[in-house]
């Protein structure tokens, strides 16, 4: 009898402590809900987050503010910067986003300039709408991603459009 009582108390304590882990104390309880202080697995906030596709792992993408690679099945606004671009003078650079675990930020942007007989550029995301690229023969430039990833406006006032 004592064993059953002990097991019952133990089960009660374990389930009570597990329920405590599900409580959300970071936000005030919503009124009008019987379970306002309990949360389950919440869907991610889609909003204005940009998740950029990787070229070497097409089922994954990069969140710029977070140096990690996440699965693209999360309903973020997936923007694909990979591929051919065209500059104002008809130049055709190629941009590649790829996961590079040895890189400090966890991701890398490569700009292939070989069709222009220039050295390749490299860089990273500053935030969800800005990239920073180093072009070894020209310097450091910031690019603002516009039109849902269809154009990049550079800090030298040039614009690249995606093909």
SVG drawing of the C-alpha trace seen along z (x, -y; Angstrom):
<svg xmlns="http://www.w3.org/2000/svg" viewBox="-13 -56 55 58">
<polyline fill="none" stroke="black" stroke-width="0.4" points="0.0,0.0 2.8,-2.4 4.5,-1.6 1.3,-2.5 1.1,-5.7 4.7,-6.5 4.3,-5.8 1.2,-7.9 2.9,-10.9 5.9,-10.5 3.8,-10.5 2.0,-13.6 5.2,-15.4 6.7,-14.5 3.6,-15.5 3.3,-18.7 6.9,-19.7 6.6,-18.9 3.5,-21.1 5.5,-23.9 8.0,-23.8 5.1,-24.6 4.2,-27.8 5.1,-31.0 6.1,-33.6 7.6,-36.0 4.2,-37.4 1.2,-38.3 -1.8,-35.9 -4.4,-36.6 -7.8,-37.3 -10.7,-35.2 -8.8,-32.0 -8.9,-29.1 -5.3,-28.1 -3.8,-31.6 -0.6,-30.8 0.1,-27.5 1.7,-27.4 2.4,-24.5 4.7,-24.4 4.1,-27.8 4.3,-28.4 7.2,-30.7 6.4,-34.3 6.5,-34.8 6.2,-38.6 9.0,-40.4 11.7,-37.9 13.8,-37.0 15.2,-33.5 17.8,-33.3 18.2,-30.0 21.6,-28.2 23.0,-27.0 24.7,-23.9 21.9,-22.8 18.6,-23.8 16.4,-22.5 17.9,-25.0 18.2,-28.7 19.9,-31.5 18.3,-33.9 20.5,-37.0 20.2,-38.2 20.9,-34.8 24.2,-33.0 22.5,-29.7 21.0,-27.7 17.4,-26.6 15.2,-24.3 13.3,-26.2 10.1,-24.4 9.5,-26.9 7.1,-29.5 9.5,-32.3 9.7,-34.6 12.3,-32.6 14.3,-34.8 16.7,-33.3 19.7,-35.6 21.6,-32.7 22.2,-33.0 22.9,-35.5 22.5,-39.3 22.9,-42.1 24.5,-45.4 23.9,-48.8 26.6,-48.3 25.4,-44.8 27.9,-43.1 26.9,-39.6 28.0,-38.7 26.8,-35.5 25.9,-35.4 26.1,-32.2 25.0,-31.7 26.4,-28.7 26.8,-27.2 30.4,-27.5 30.6,-26.1 34.2,-27.4 33.1,-31.0 32.4,-33.0 28.9,-34.0 27.9,-30.5 27.2,-31.5 29.0,-33.1 28.1,-35.1 30.3,-34.6 30.1,-36.9 31.6,-35.3 33.1,-38.0 35.0,-35.8 32.9,-36.8 34.2,-40.4 37.8,-39.3 37.8,-40.4 38.5,-38.6 35.5,-37.1 33.9,-39.1 32.9,-37.7 30.7,-38.8 27.9,-38.4 24.5,-39.6 24.4,-42.7 20.7,-42.3 17.6,-41.0 17.9,-43.6 21.6,-44.5 24.6,-42.6 28.3,-43.6 30.6,-42.5 34.4,-42.9 35.5,-43.2 39.3,-42.8 39.9,-45.1 37.4,-47.8 36.8,-47.9 33.9,-47.2 30.3,-47.8 27.0,-47.5 24.0,-46.3 20.4,-46.9 18.1,-44.0 15.0,-45.4 11.9,-44.2 11.8,-41.0 15.2,-39.9 14.9,-41.0 17.4,-43.9 20.4,-45.0 21.1,-48.8 24.8,-49.2 26.5,-51.9 28.2,-53.3 24.7,-54.0 24.7,-51.1 21.8,-48.6 22.0,-45.0 18.8,-43.2 18.3,-39.5 17.9,-37.7"/>
</svg>
